[in-house]
Amino acid sequence: MLTLIAAVSADGFISTGTGVPWHLPRDITHFREVTRGQWLLIGRRTFEEMLGWFHDHHPLVLSRDAGYTPPLGQAVPSVPAAIKFAQQASAGEIFVCGGGGAYAAAMPHAERLIVTHVGTTLGGGVPFPAIAPEDWRITSTTAHPADADHAFAMAITTYARREGSALTLGATI
Ligand SMILES: NC(=O)c1ccc[n+]([C@@H]2O[C@H](COP(=O)([O-])OP(=O)(O)OC[C@H]3O[C@@H](n4cnc5c(N)ncnc54)[C@H](OP(=O)(O)O)[C@@H]3O)[C@@H](O)[C@H]2O)c1
């Protein structure tokens, strides 16, 4: 199973260019808990931003550069290649951790989305792919109001791909 995990502004962006544009400790804790010890698929740019953060993870780094060797984990040229690699390693699930390029490439292969909807707009930047209501249904959502440690309210929402919605199966490629 492929799951996208992201924090997305109310107007659909994950970043204004570099880095994550908010500091939300509760979302960081949530992200750490969900991804602990897991197989991750990450775009090369985000991987380089997050270096030093990985501990017990298995990062697969998406890159078109055939000569690229990440300092840890494994480079993969495509999402189907990542799925194949993880299957051969008997991994049950891959969490796609961004950024925009990786989310866009992985969305057609995903069966689940875990999206922290952040109560602010960015007005532009790196987009998250559209979550089409005909393809995705909400299975759970938990709202968190803004407080002294969180400048913005947020809602952590899980989506499951609807039955009948076209899923691109990596294993067939
Ligand atoms: N809000 C959030 O939840 C969140 C999460 C993660 C990241 N972010 C932010 O997102 C931004 C980065 O996003 P981004 O879109 O610029 O970069 P990215 O997706 O992290 O990395 C882009 C790189 O990944 C590789 N790549 C992308 N699509 C590919 C494909 N289909 N096949 C093969 N390789 C592919 C390419 O690497 P090569 O150049 O090596 O070929 C490309 O240059 C940062 O600001 C980061 O902080 C936000």
PDBQT file of the ligand as one rigid body, heavy atoms in Angstrom, charges set to zero:
ROOT
HETATM    1  N1  LIG A 201       4.040  20.510   3.655  1.00  0.00    +0.000 N 
HETATM    2  C1  LIG A 201       4.504  19.267   3.517  1.00  0.00    +0.000 C 
HETATM    3  O1  LIG A 201       3.901  18.291   3.999  1.00  0.00    +0.000 OA
HETATM    4  C2  LIG A 201       5.809  19.027   2.794  1.00  0.00    +0.000 A 
HETATM    5  C3  LIG A 201       6.338  17.721   2.769  1.00  0.00    +0.000 A 
HETATM    6  C4  LIG A 201       7.524  17.500   2.078  1.00  0.00    +0.000 A 
HETATM    7  C5  LIG A 201       8.160  18.538   1.430  1.00  0.00    +0.000 A 
HETATM    8  N2  LIG A 201       7.628  19.779   1.489  1.00  0.00    +0.000 N 
HETATM    9  C6  LIG A 201       8.292  20.889   0.773  1.00  0.00    +0.000 C 
HETATM   10  O2  LIG A 201       8.199  20.634  -0.639  1.00  0.00    +0.000 OA
HETATM   11  C7  LIG A 201       9.267  21.346  -1.280  1.00  0.00    +0.000 C 
HETATM   12  C8  LIG A 201       9.984  20.441  -2.254  1.00  0.00    +0.000 C 
HETATM   13  O3  LIG A 201       9.081  19.983  -3.253  1.00  0.00    +0.000 OA
HETATM   14  P1  LIG A 201       9.610  19.827  -4.767  1.00  0.00    +0.000 P 
HETATM   15  O4  LIG A 201       8.453  19.397  -5.595  1.00  0.00    +0.000 OA
HETATM   16  O5  LIG A 201      10.322  21.072  -5.152  1.00  0.00    +0.000 OA
HETATM   17  O6  LIG A 201      10.741  18.708  -4.661  1.00  0.00    +0.000 OA
HETATM   18  P2  LIG A 201      10.734  17.134  -4.296  1.00  0.00    +0.000 P 
HETATM   19  O7  LIG A 201       9.513  16.455  -4.797  1.00  0.00    +0.000 OA
HETATM   20  O8  LIG A 201      11.080  16.972  -2.864  1.00  0.00    +0.000 OA
HETATM   21  O9  LIG A 201      12.017  16.662  -5.122  1.00  0.00    +0.000 OA
HETATM   22  C9  LIG A 201      12.060  16.926  -6.498  1.00  0.00    +0.000 C 
HETATM   23  C10 LIG A 201      13.064  15.988  -7.108  1.00  0.00    +0.000 C 
HETATM   24  O10 LIG A 201      12.602  14.638  -6.989  1.00  0.00    +0.000 OA
HETATM   25  C11 LIG A 201      12.891  13.943  -8.191  1.00  0.00    +0.000 C 
HETATM   26  N3  LIG A 201      11.631  13.621  -8.864  1.00  0.00    +0.000 N 
HETATM   27  C12 LIG A 201      10.443  14.273  -8.753  1.00  0.00    +0.000 A 
HETATM   28  N4  LIG A 201       9.501  13.675  -9.492  1.00  0.00    +0.000 NA
HETATM   29  C13 LIG A 201      10.091  12.612 -10.074  1.00  0.00    +0.000 A 
HETATM   30  C14 LIG A 201       9.631  11.581 -10.937  1.00  0.00    +0.000 A 
HETATM   31  N5  LIG A 201       8.358  11.532 -11.375  1.00  0.00    +0.000 N 
HETATM   32  N6  LIG A 201      10.497  10.636 -11.335  1.00  0.00    +0.000 NA
HETATM   33  C15 LIG A 201      11.788  10.646 -10.915  1.00  0.00    +0.000 A 
HETATM   34  N7  LIG A 201      12.282  11.604 -10.077  1.00  0.00    +0.000 NA
HETATM   35  C16 LIG A 201      11.454  12.568  -9.674  1.00  0.00    +0.000 A 
HETATM   36  C17 LIG A 201      13.766  14.867  -9.014  1.00  0.00    +0.000 C 
HETATM   37  O11 LIG A 201      15.088  14.657  -8.535  1.00  0.00    +0.000 OA
HETATM   38  P3  LIG A 201      16.400  14.889  -9.476  1.00  0.00    +0.000 P 
HETATM   39  O12 LIG A 201      16.498  16.378  -9.654  1.00  0.00    +0.000 OA
HETATM   40  O13 LIG A 201      17.529  14.300  -8.672  1.00  0.00    +0.000 OA
HETATM   41  O14 LIG A 201      16.138  14.152 -10.759  1.00  0.00    +0.000 OA
HETATM   42  C18 LIG A 201      13.267  16.220  -8.589  1.00  0.00    +0.000 C 
HETATM   43  O15 LIG A 201      14.170  17.274  -8.835  1.00  0.00    +0.000 OA
HETATM   44  C19 LIG A 201      10.188  21.818  -0.174  1.00  0.00    +0.000 C 
HETATM   45  O16 LIG A 201       9.959  23.178   0.087  1.00  0.00    +0.000 OA
HETATM   46  C20 LIG A 201       9.761  20.984   1.033  1.00  0.00    +0.000 C 
HETATM   47  O17 LIG A 201      10.028  21.618   2.258  1.00  0.00    +0.000 OA
HETATM   48  C21 LIG A 201       6.471  20.052   2.153  1.00  0.00    +0.000 A 
ENDROOT
TORSDOF 0
